[in-house]
């Protein structure tokens, strides 16, 4: 009896766990269905709008070709003195004989001889108009019909005596989505053409963030499910700003279902969901740079290697570069070219250190920052079912700052987009500045080779700088050996001319800059806090500070 009781308790617990899991799944599905339910009426109206062509032909109004119908159909009416069924608009079935609208005055029915399988509001509109448009006179209950300003206003039916009904069929000029308002033609084209691979070349100050957020919001407005969108940004701050802007454009909070963030934040979540497939616990630790360097110090000490040659910063940098190039420790040790480079750099044991470092990280259940990309590639390569699941989920992929992506990020995008190929990348080859971190400008330059059907949009209008600044930038960019053709322009003020100061030493340069700045402040009466000095490297600041004192 005790054994049976224990078995029954175990079976009951298993049953409860299965039920809880099923309930959670149903709640999640209901939440997704609730988000999509708000779009049902809009989608249905868009589908039924095609039926409006019949009304256009019937009324023979050319201007209707430039209009679409906005339906706000009233299906419930107050019961009048005469039978409601004689006045209420109905959808016509197949019939050839005339019908009467009211007992006092027959109204001939005009030709709608077929009823669709799922009759919508537009079909009811055509039926109502067809049954009333040919009447020479109306019954006392439908005394007058006003068709006025049909291109811009409403069709108003004035029903008098015992009741009055207003059926608000808005036959209006096409109104574009509010999301598209304020965009220039190039930006608008980049937003609305979302159903194909796209390359958006965005010059500095051209509004690329607005285009990217507007494109995502427009996709959702057009019926794309938010959880089918993957948006990858360069920084967490950029992701937050984009999410806030999209939430303002799509007010029903559906933007929370978009998978949006940096490469590392998005794929760390994917790794946690599938960590067991690559031999890591789902609660793996992500090492900070200081943790990585401490581990490397320990390994160097255990191998009795000289600290002055095997510096932690150098080792960490080389390991990071290898991982971003998808070179695992085994592949590194097997490559004679890498071994020759290490001997030339006087660190012949680097491959061994790299191997031990990765083993220790896995044994400790930890990944470093670059592992988030390397291990994601390994997961998608070695688990085809996982790859297929995310390919099906992420039907639309958008990538910001594509010119600064490295090889590991490039391969992830290529793997995920193999099924649908609906990739949109935004970037500017002239703004690629992270090659020292492994960024490959070839990623953006070869996008059209990777996606031959890609559409290219050029955002060339600069809203940030003066014309002088933009023209000067163009004169420098045009000399790049590898570049994508574009010509940025500005419609702002011309601005002050650019001056170049030539100096022989850093001290002379600092004296000239500070002296010129002092003269300007004295002439204008501005505060010193309104001045700024930009320098390329940190060691230039000391000389400038000395002169400012």
PAMI-518918 format. One record per residue (C-alpha): chain; residue in three letters; x, y, z. Coordinates in Angstrom, 3 decimals. Layout:
BEGIN
  ch   aa        xx        yy        zz
   A  ALA         X         Y         Z
...
This chain:
BEGIN
  ch   aa        xx        yy        zz
   A  UNK     0.000     0.000     0.000
   A  UNK     2.799     2.400     0.822
   A  UNK     4.522     1.636    -2.458
   A  UNK     1.293     2.163    -4.411
   A  UNK     0.668     5.399    -2.520
   A  UNK     4.169     6.590    -3.406
   A  UNK     3.668     5.691    -7.048
   A  UNK     0.326     7.482    -7.084
   A  UNK     1.881    10.569    -5.507
   A  UNK     4.700    10.531    -8.068
   A  UNK     2.221    10.129   -10.930
   A  UNK     0.113    12.971    -9.518
   A  UNK     3.152    15.250    -9.293
   A  UNK     4.140    14.423   -12.863
   A  UNK     0.592    15.081   -14.026
   A  UNK     0.550    18.430   -12.232
   A  UNK     3.907    19.395   -13.781
   A  UNK     2.626    18.520   -17.242
   A  UNK    -0.534    20.526   -16.628
   A  UNK     1.417    23.532   -15.363
   A  UNK     3.665    23.421   -18.417
   A  UNK     0.651    23.142   -20.707
   A  UNK    -1.046    26.041   -18.901
   A  UNK     2.064    28.213   -19.245
   A  UNK     2.242    27.379   -22.944
   A  UNK    -1.449    28.240   -23.397
   A  UNK    -0.984    31.542   -21.544
   A  UNK     1.962    32.395   -23.815
   A  UNK    -0.016    31.464   -26.925
   A  UNK    -3.000    33.492   -25.686
   A  UNK    -0.737    36.501   -25.135
   A  UNK     0.598    36.230   -28.663
   A  UNK    -2.901    35.728   -30.031
   A  UNK    -4.105    38.773   -28.114
   A  UNK    -1.381    40.869   -29.730
   A  UNK    -2.346    39.688   -33.193
   A  UNK    -6.088    40.084   -32.553
   A  UNK    -5.801    43.868   -32.684
   A  UNK    -4.608    43.571   -36.293
   A  UNK    -7.459    41.333   -37.428
   A  UNK    -9.924    44.084   -38.258
   A  UNK    -7.286    46.199   -39.989
   A  UNK    -6.106    43.242   -42.054
   A  UNK    -9.713    42.341   -42.914
   A  UNK   -10.414    45.890   -44.023
   A  UNK    -7.309    45.865   -46.227
   A  UNK    -8.491    42.612   -47.803
   A  UNK   -12.046    43.854   -48.310
   A  UNK   -10.810    47.119   -49.781
   A  UNK   -10.157    45.307   -53.049
   A  UNK   -13.884    44.788   -53.393
   A  UNK   -14.312    48.550   -53.562
   A  UNK   -13.485    48.395   -57.275
   A  UNK   -17.046    47.235   -57.942
   A  UNK   -18.426    50.374   -56.314
   A  UNK   -16.029    52.531   -58.354
   A  UNK   -17.222    50.985   -61.605
   A  UNK   -20.856    51.248   -60.570
   A  UNK   -20.746    54.940   -59.725
   A  UNK   -18.371    55.696   -62.629
   A  UNK   -16.267    58.178   -60.663
   A  UNK   -12.695    58.380   -61.924
   A  UNK   -11.433    60.049   -58.791
   A  UNK   -12.229    56.895   -56.851
   A  UNK    -9.181    55.273   -58.430
   A  UNK    -7.079    57.383   -56.052
   A  UNK    -9.100    56.545   -52.952
   A  UNK    -9.482    53.647   -50.582
   A  UNK   -12.351    52.846   -48.246
   A  UNK   -12.232    53.210   -44.497
   A  UNK   -15.063    51.162   -43.073
   A  UNK   -16.826    51.806   -39.825
   A  UNK   -19.807    49.596   -40.429
   A  UNK   -22.783    49.778   -38.090
   A  UNK   -24.508    46.424   -37.916
   A  UNK   -26.990    47.138   -35.119
   A  UNK   -29.784    49.642   -35.603
   A  UNK   -32.664    50.758   -33.341
   A  UNK   -35.949    49.087   -34.239
   A  UNK   -38.128    51.570   -36.172
   A  UNK   -41.871    51.616   -36.540
   A  UNK   -41.796    49.551   -39.737
   A  UNK   -40.062    46.146   -39.849
   A  UNK   -36.331    46.620   -39.405
   A  UNK   -35.461    43.976   -41.945
   A  UNK   -36.923    46.183   -44.676
   A  UNK   -34.583    49.073   -43.887
   A  UNK   -31.467    47.426   -42.519
   A  UNK   -28.761    46.935   -45.215
   A  UNK   -28.264    43.288   -46.044
   A  UNK   -25.736    41.334   -48.062
   A  UNK   -27.328    40.086   -51.264
   A  UNK   -27.261    36.454   -52.250
   A  UNK   -27.689    35.191   -55.806
   A  UNK   -30.836    36.705   -57.218
   A  UNK   -32.127    38.162   -60.465
   A  UNK   -35.521    39.584   -59.578
   A  UNK   -35.954    43.064   -58.100
   A  UNK   -36.478    43.464   -54.379
   A  UNK   -38.428    46.091   -52.485
   A  UNK   -36.756    48.219   -49.883
   A  UNK   -39.873    49.646   -48.194
   A  UNK   -43.546    48.789   -48.720
   A  UNK   -44.419    52.292   -49.887
   A  UNK   -41.807    52.571   -52.600
   A  UNK   -39.955    49.757   -54.368
   A  UNK   -36.258    50.187   -55.067
   A  UNK   -34.727    48.074   -57.797
   A  UNK   -31.763    45.910   -56.899
   A  UNK   -28.686    46.313   -59.076
   A  UNK   -26.397    43.532   -60.057
   A  UNK   -24.422    41.909   -57.240
   A  UNK   -25.007    38.328   -58.287
   A  UNK   -22.441    36.554   -56.141
   A  UNK   -21.724    36.483   -52.457
   A  UNK   -18.178    35.687   -51.272
   A  UNK   -17.541    32.837   -48.898
   A  UNK   -16.734    35.242   -46.063
   A  UNK   -18.645    38.428   -46.855
   A  UNK   -16.987    41.431   -45.290
   A  UNK   -17.971    45.044   -44.663
   A  UNK   -17.000    46.142   -48.162
   A  UNK   -19.412    43.664   -49.714
   A  UNK   -22.175    45.047   -47.530
   A  UNK   -21.283    48.568   -48.674
   A  UNK   -21.597    47.572   -52.322
   A  UNK   -24.909    45.866   -51.644
   A  UNK   -26.357    48.868   -49.855
   A  UNK   -25.193    51.319   -52.519
   A  UNK   -26.421    49.077   -55.340
   A  UNK   -29.861    48.751   -53.765
   A  UNK   -30.337    52.463   -53.305
   A  UNK   -28.385    54.177   -56.085
   A  UNK   -30.946    53.506   -58.816
   A  UNK   -33.992    54.773   -56.944
   A  UNK   -35.802    57.738   -58.436
   A  UNK   -37.625    58.368   -55.191
   A  UNK   -37.416    57.033   -51.662
   A  UNK   -39.861    55.913   -49.038
   A  UNK   -40.852    58.177   -46.158
   A  UNK   -38.280    56.428   -44.042
   A  UNK   -35.450    57.085   -46.540
   A  UNK   -36.407    60.511   -47.757
   A  UNK   -33.146    61.771   -49.210
   A  UNK   -29.748    60.406   -50.208
   A  UNK   -26.738    62.674   -50.264
   A  UNK   -23.668    61.717   -52.256
   A  UNK   -21.473    64.743   -51.611
   A  UNK   -17.767    65.320   -51.903
   A  UNK   -17.230    61.613   -52.336
   A  UNK   -13.462    61.942   -52.728
   A  UNK   -12.894    63.679   -49.415
   A  UNK   -15.830    63.129   -47.081
   A  UNK   -18.697    60.714   -46.421
   A  UNK   -21.760    59.172   -47.954
   A  UNK   -24.510    60.385   -45.676
   A  UNK   -27.909    58.735   -45.579
   A  UNK   -30.442    61.041   -43.924
   A  UNK   -33.258    58.947   -42.584
   A  UNK   -36.052    61.006   -41.060
   A  UNK   -39.444    60.747   -39.349
   A  UNK   -39.282    58.001   -36.704
   A  UNK   -35.523    57.648   -36.459
   A  UNK   -32.229    58.831   -37.919
   A  UNK   -29.266    56.602   -38.792
   A  UNK   -25.832    57.728   -39.845
   A  UNK   -23.760    55.150   -41.689
   A  UNK   -20.303    56.583   -41.819
   A  UNK   -18.716    55.176   -44.955
   A  UNK   -15.598    57.262   -45.355
   A  UNK   -14.595    57.313   -48.996
   A  UNK   -11.466    59.388   -48.609
   A  UNK    -8.218    60.234   -50.274
   A  UNK    -5.512    57.727   -49.433
   A  UNK    -4.042    58.485   -46.046
   A  UNK    -0.554    57.214   -45.514
   A  UNK     0.562    55.662   -42.278
   A  UNK     1.579    58.200   -39.594
   A  UNK     4.848    56.314   -39.368
   A  UNK     5.799    57.532   -42.850
   A  UNK     5.041    61.171   -42.216
   A  UNK     8.082    63.443   -42.198
   A  UNK    10.351    61.028   -44.071
   A  UNK    12.147    62.157   -47.202
   A  UNK    11.723    60.031   -50.386
   A  UNK    14.876    57.974   -49.797
   A  UNK    13.952    57.277   -46.183
   A  UNK    10.377    56.397   -47.136
   A  UNK    11.552    53.910   -49.766
   A  UNK    13.870    52.252   -47.235
   A  UNK    10.987    51.894   -44.762
   A  UNK     8.198    50.512   -46.953
   A  UNK    10.261    47.982   -48.953
   A  UNK    10.782    45.609   -46.053
   A  UNK     9.931    42.281   -47.692
   A  UNK    13.271    41.790   -49.479
   A  UNK    16.971    41.871   -48.551
   A  UNK    17.979    45.504   -48.181
   A  UNK    21.196    47.475   -47.917
   A  UNK    20.714    50.950   -46.471
   A  UNK    23.809    53.096   -46.985
   A  UNK    23.396    55.830   -44.410
   A  UNK    25.757    58.777   -44.422
   A  UNK    26.529    60.642   -41.224
   A  UNK    23.562    62.572   -39.846
   A  UNK    21.156    61.127   -42.409
   A  UNK    18.578    59.816   -39.923
   A  UNK    19.427    56.121   -40.079
   A  UNK    18.111    55.416   -36.571
   A  UNK    14.786    56.940   -37.505
   A  UNK    14.670    54.854   -40.676
   A  UNK    15.463    51.665   -38.782
   A  UNK    12.851    52.268   -36.074
   A  UNK    10.261    53.406   -38.622
   A  UNK    10.885    50.309   -40.718
   A  UNK    10.322    47.999   -37.740
   A  UNK     7.196    49.887   -36.648
   A  UNK     5.837    49.885   -40.206
   A  UNK     6.440    46.141   -40.496
   A  UNK     4.417    45.536   -37.330
   A  UNK     1.683    47.882   -38.536
   A  UNK     1.484    45.910   -41.787
   A  UNK     0.945    42.651   -39.908
   A  UNK     4.436    41.247   -39.284
   A  UNK     4.487    39.467   -35.924
   A  UNK     6.914    41.202   -33.517
   A  UNK     8.446    37.907   -32.367
   A  UNK     9.470    37.236   -35.989
   A  UNK    11.760    40.311   -35.922
   A  UNK    15.402    40.218   -34.833
   A  UNK    17.029    43.659   -34.483
   A  UNK    20.746    43.815   -33.683
   A  UNK    22.422    47.041   -32.578
   A  UNK    25.952    48.077   -31.723
   A  UNK    25.277    49.288   -28.157
   A  UNK    22.677    48.619   -25.475
   A  UNK    21.881    52.334   -25.364
   A  UNK    20.996    52.312   -29.060
   A  UNK    18.730    49.296   -28.500
   A  UNK    16.900    51.046   -25.672
   A  UNK    16.407    54.216   -27.705
   A  UNK    15.058    52.230   -30.635
   A  UNK    12.687    50.257   -28.424
   A  UNK    11.329    53.462   -26.875
   A  UNK    10.754    55.047   -30.294
   A  UNK     9.010    51.945   -31.625
   A  UNK     6.809    51.816   -28.522
   A  UNK     5.699    55.388   -29.261
   A  UNK     4.833    54.477   -32.854
   A  UNK     3.109    51.197   -31.898
   A  UNK     1.236    52.151   -28.720
   A  UNK    -0.213    48.737   -27.799
   A  UNK     3.083    47.526   -26.287
   A  UNK     3.655    44.851   -28.918
   A  UNK     7.235    46.062   -29.321
   A  UNK     8.192    44.125   -26.194
   A  UNK     8.060    40.908   -28.226
   A  UNK    10.800    42.071   -30.632
   A  UNK    14.117    40.319   -30.040
   A  UNK    16.275    43.438   -29.925
   A  UNK    19.687    44.203   -28.480
   A  UNK    23.395    43.897   -29.148
   A  UNK    24.838    40.769   -30.714
   A  UNK    26.209    39.686   -27.360
   A  UNK    23.048    40.296   -25.325
   A  UNK    20.739    38.606   -27.845
   A  UNK    22.907    35.563   -28.383
   A  UNK    23.744    35.143   -24.709
   A  UNK    20.030    34.575   -24.207
   A  UNK    19.958    32.046   -27.056
   A  UNK    22.965    30.276   -25.544
   A  UNK    21.265    30.025   -22.163
   A  UNK    18.209    28.504   -23.818
   A  UNK    20.378    25.826   -25.496
   A  UNK    23.504    25.665   -23.304
   A  UNK    23.245    21.904   -22.751
   A  UNK    23.680    21.330   -26.507
   A  UNK    27.261    22.667   -26.354
   A  UNK    28.256    21.297   -22.944
   A  UNK    27.642    24.383   -20.786
   A  UNK    25.193    24.857   -17.908
   A  UNK    22.278    27.216   -18.623
   A  UNK    23.454    29.345   -15.683
   A  UNK    26.953    29.840   -17.101
   A  UNK    28.937    32.847   -15.909
   A  UNK    30.107    35.592   -18.262
   A  UNK    33.645    36.626   -17.333
   A  UNK    34.530    40.283   -17.099
   A  UNK    37.794    41.385   -18.795
   A  UNK    39.486    41.514   -15.382
   A  UNK    38.495    37.878   -14.718
   A  UNK    39.963    36.830   -18.068
   A  UNK    43.252    38.579   -17.367
   A  UNK    43.522    37.036   -13.898
   A  UNK    42.973    33.583   -15.374
   A  UNK    45.658    34.233   -18.003
   A  UNK    48.096    35.376   -15.300
   A  UNK    47.470    32.143   -13.435
   A  UNK    48.093    30.029   -16.546
   A  UNK    51.314    31.891   -17.401
   A  UNK    52.536    31.400   -13.823
   A  UNK    51.703    27.672   -13.897
   A  UNK    53.627    27.231   -17.165
   A  UNK    56.644    29.140   -15.760
   A  UNK    56.638    31.605   -18.659
   A  UNK    58.181    35.105   -18.451
   A  UNK    55.645    37.761   -17.456
   A  UNK    57.355    40.505   -19.471
   A  UNK    56.698    38.647   -22.743
   A  UNK    53.385    36.960   -21.965
   A  UNK    51.485    40.014   -20.824
   A  UNK    47.794    39.503   -19.975
   A  UNK    46.620    42.367   -22.195
   A  UNK    48.485    40.992   -25.194
   A  UNK    47.255    37.449   -24.634
   A  UNK    43.647    38.565   -24.125
   A  UNK    43.759    40.645   -27.301
   A  UNK    45.089    37.769   -29.408
   A  UNK    42.541    35.318   -27.964
   A  UNK    39.739    37.771   -28.683
   A  UNK    40.893    38.207   -32.281
   A  UNK    41.112    34.446   -32.789
   A  UNK    37.581    33.886   -31.470
   A  UNK    36.139    36.693   -33.581
   A  UNK    37.694    34.971   -36.599
   A  UNK    36.092    31.668   -35.448
   A  UNK    39.475    30.033   -34.848
   A  UNK    39.143    27.473   -32.054
   A  UNK    42.162    26.346   -29.956
   A  UNK    42.387    23.064   -31.892
   A  UNK    42.422    24.862   -35.230
   A  UNK    44.980    27.351   -33.922
   A  UNK    47.385    24.651   -32.746
   A  UNK    47.053    22.786   -36.054
   A  UNK    47.924    25.857   -38.152
   A  UNK    51.632    26.249   -38.906
   A  UNK    51.182    29.866   -40.020
   A  UNK    49.867    30.862   -36.583
   A  UNK    52.766    29.030   -34.918
   A  UNK    55.285    30.923   -37.078
   A  UNK    53.661    34.246   -36.190
   A  UNK    53.829    33.395   -32.478
   A  UNK    57.512    32.528   -32.718
   A  UNK    58.186    35.795   -34.516
   A  UNK    56.310    37.677   -31.755
   A  UNK    58.402    35.794   -29.159
   A  UNK    55.365    34.095   -27.620
   A  UNK    55.680    30.519   -28.990
   A  UNK    53.489    29.072   -26.218
   A  UNK    50.483    31.211   -27.049
   A  UNK    48.567    28.355   -28.714
   A  UNK    48.990    26.207   -25.614
   A  UNK    47.865    29.082   -23.384
   A  UNK    44.802    29.618   -25.587
   A  UNK    43.905    25.918   -25.325
   A  UNK    44.280    25.786   -21.540
   A  UNK    42.336    29.053   -21.145
   A  UNK    39.320    27.673   -23.042
   A  UNK    39.435    24.408   -21.106
   A  UNK    39.447    26.250   -17.776
   A  UNK    36.539    28.461   -18.832
   A  UNK    34.434    25.452   -19.810
   A  UNK    35.365    23.560   -16.642
   A  UNK    34.302    26.583   -14.576
   A  UNK    31.035    26.897   -16.501
   A  UNK    32.021    30.312   -17.812
   A  UNK    32.305    32.188   -21.088
   A  UNK    34.099    35.385   -21.899
   A  UNK    32.640    38.169   -24.015
   A  UNK    33.923    36.736   -27.295
   A  UNK    32.690    33.232   -26.469
   A  UNK    29.138    34.511   -26.840
   A  UNK    29.747    34.792   -30.586
   A  UNK    32.031    31.794   -31.004
   A  UNK    29.772    29.427   -29.062
   A  UNK    26.688    30.707   -30.900
   A  UNK    28.339    29.766   -34.172
   A  UNK    29.234    26.343   -32.775
   A  UNK    25.652    25.863   -31.584
   A  UNK    24.132    26.793   -34.944
   A  UNK    26.689    24.617   -36.759
   A  UNK    26.348    21.485   -34.609
   A  UNK    22.609    21.611   -33.803
   A  UNK    20.615    21.752   -37.057
   A  UNK    17.296    21.584   -35.219
   A  UNK    18.199    24.663   -33.174
   A  UNK    19.275    26.498   -36.322
   A  UNK    16.018    25.557   -38.087
   A  UNK    13.960    26.783   -35.123
   A  UNK    15.570    30.207   -35.058
   A  UNK    15.541    30.484   -38.848
   A  UNK    11.786    29.981   -38.747
   A  UNK    11.328    32.421   -35.861
   A  UNK    13.532    35.259   -37.149
   A  UNK    11.947    35.849   -40.537
   A  UNK    13.093    39.479   -40.557
   A  UNK    16.623    40.418   -39.447
   A  UNK    17.835    44.005   -39.122
   A  UNK    21.431    44.940   -38.311
   A  UNK    22.670    48.406   -37.374
   A  UNK    26.263    49.603   -37.946
   A  UNK    26.909    46.696   -40.285
   A  UNK    30.262    48.121   -41.360
   A  UNK    31.612    47.370   -37.863
   A  UNK    30.598    43.694   -37.719
   A  UNK    33.305    41.047   -37.510
   A  UNK    33.533    37.659   -39.177
   A  UNK    31.787    35.784   -36.340
   A  UNK    28.805    38.155   -36.460
   A  UNK    28.720    37.949   -40.249
   A  UNK    28.507    34.144   -40.204
   A  UNK    25.683    34.202   -37.638
   A  UNK    23.647    36.534   -39.847
   A  UNK    24.293    34.367   -42.892
   A  UNK    23.208    31.211   -41.075
   A  UNK    20.003    32.688   -39.659
   A  UNK    18.969    34.280   -42.963
   A  UNK    19.396    31.213   -45.175
   A  UNK    15.686    30.323   -45.039
   A  UNK    13.967    33.671   -45.669
   A  UNK    16.801    36.028   -46.764
   A  UNK    14.865    39.037   -45.441
   A  UNK    17.882    40.833   -44.054
   A  UNK    18.176    44.592   -43.718
   A  UNK    21.599    46.011   -42.883
   A  UNK    22.287    49.664   -42.178
   A  UNK    25.738    51.166   -42.299
   A  UNK    28.284    53.350   -44.008
   A  UNK    31.567    52.026   -45.331
   A  UNK    33.111    55.474   -44.769
   A  UNK    32.477    55.200   -41.009
   A  UNK    34.202    51.876   -40.353
   A  UNK    36.555    52.538   -37.430
   A  UNK    36.763    49.230   -35.528
   A  UNK    39.083    47.169   -37.695
   A  UNK    41.456    46.886   -34.708
   A  UNK    38.675    44.894   -32.972
   A  UNK    38.264    42.554   -35.909
   A  UNK    35.612    44.492   -37.858
   A  UNK    35.552    43.568   -41.552
   A  UNK    34.535    46.315   -43.951
   A  UNK    34.192    43.567   -46.569
   A  UNK    30.944    42.510   -44.860
   A  UNK    29.095    45.584   -46.111
   A  UNK    31.022    45.854   -49.391
   A  UNK    30.077    42.279   -50.370
   A  UNK    26.444    42.374   -49.210
   A  UNK    25.105    42.536   -52.748
   A  UNK    27.176    39.486   -53.664
   A  UNK    25.754    37.589   -50.703
   A  UNK    22.197    38.672   -51.580
   A  UNK    21.979    39.256   -55.359
   A  UNK    18.324    40.349   -55.099
   A  UNK    19.102    42.999   -52.492
   A  UNK    17.600    46.466   -52.804
   A  UNK    19.988    49.363   -52.157
   A  UNK    18.839    52.608   -50.540
   A  UNK    21.139    55.600   -50.115
   A  UNK    20.460    58.116   -47.361
   A  UNK    22.604    60.988   -48.552
   A  UNK    21.011    64.064   -47.004
   A  UNK    22.828    65.236   -43.889
   A  UNK    20.601    66.920   -41.268
   A  UNK    23.368    67.516   -38.739
   A  UNK    26.241    69.453   -40.303
   A  UNK    26.749    72.582   -42.351
   A  UNK    27.363    72.406   -46.094
   A  UNK    31.028    73.278   -45.608
   A  UNK    31.587    70.332   -43.273
   A  UNK    29.735    67.887   -45.546
   A  UNK    31.620    69.027   -48.666
   A  UNK    34.936    68.722   -46.859
   A  UNK    34.059    65.198   -45.717
   A  UNK    33.088    64.216   -49.265
   A  UNK    36.433    65.456   -50.575
   A  UNK    38.219    63.087   -48.188
   A  UNK    35.888    60.081   -48.557
   A  UNK    36.095    60.120   -52.352
   A  UNK    39.770    59.157   -52.097
   A  UNK    39.071    55.840   -50.336
   A  UNK    40.240    52.880   -52.415
   A  UNK    37.331    50.617   -51.314
   A  UNK    34.091    52.522   -51.139
   A  UNK    30.430    52.428   -52.072
   A  UNK    29.349    55.228   -54.378
   A  UNK    27.369    57.968   -52.650
   A  UNK    27.421    61.746   -52.384
   A  UNK    26.264    63.282   -49.121
   A  UNK    24.758    66.744   -49.150
   A  UNK    23.246    69.235   -46.738
   A  UNK    20.550    71.836   -47.199
   A  UNK    21.528    73.678   -44.030
   A  UNK    23.628    76.793   -43.607
   A  UNK    26.907    77.111   -45.421
   A  UNK    28.792    77.516   -42.141
   A  UNK    32.222    78.885   -41.354
   A  UNK    35.194    77.889   -43.496
   A  UNK    37.530    75.216   -42.164
   A  UNK    40.982    76.330   -41.076
   A  UNK    44.027    74.079   -40.823
   A  UNK    46.884    74.934   -38.471
   A  UNK    50.276    73.472   -39.251
   A  UNK    52.754    72.970   -36.403
   A  UNK    56.164    71.314   -36.090
   A  UNK    55.819    69.993   -32.518
   A  UNK    53.025    69.040   -30.163
   A  UNK    53.852    72.001   -27.908
   A  UNK    53.632    74.468   -30.773
   A  UNK    50.361    72.868   -31.837
   A  UNK    48.913    73.261   -28.326
   A  UNK    50.050    76.895   -28.101
   A  UNK    48.433    77.739   -31.443
   A  UNK    45.145    76.062   -30.516
   A  UNK    44.879    77.693   -27.087
   A  UNK    45.937    81.121   -28.405
   A  UNK    43.343    80.998   -31.190
   A  UNK    40.679    79.867   -28.740
   A  UNK    41.540    82.670   -26.297
   A  UNK    41.207    85.294   -29.034
   A  UNK    37.805    83.984   -30.092
   A  UNK    36.443    84.005   -26.541
   A  UNK    37.636    87.559   -25.966
   A  UNK    36.019    88.748   -29.210
   A  UNK    32.662    87.091   -28.657
   A  UNK    32.429    87.321   -24.873
   A  UNK    31.443    83.652   -24.615
   A  UNK    32.211    81.460   -21.626
   A  UNK    35.104    78.995   -21.597
   A  UNK    32.597    76.264   -20.831
   A  UNK    31.178    76.748   -24.331
   A  UNK    34.473    75.703   -25.967
   A  UNK    35.603    72.153   -26.714
   A  UNK    38.894    70.670   -27.902
   A  UNK    38.952    67.244   -29.531
   A  UNK    42.176    65.242   -29.773
   A  UNK    42.988    61.863   -31.291
   A  UNK    45.070    60.229   -28.545
   A  UNK    45.125    60.645   -24.774
   A  UNK    48.811    61.636   -24.625
   A  UNK    47.945    64.881   -26.433
   A  UNK    45.875    66.154   -23.509
   A  UNK    48.796    66.922   -21.172
   A  UNK    50.344    69.598   -23.432
   A  UNK    46.933    71.202   -24.045
   A  UNK    46.187    71.297   -20.315
   A  UNK    49.528    72.947   -19.588
   A  UNK    48.809    75.736   -22.075
   A  UNK    45.262    76.238   -20.814
   A  UNK    46.577    76.811   -17.290
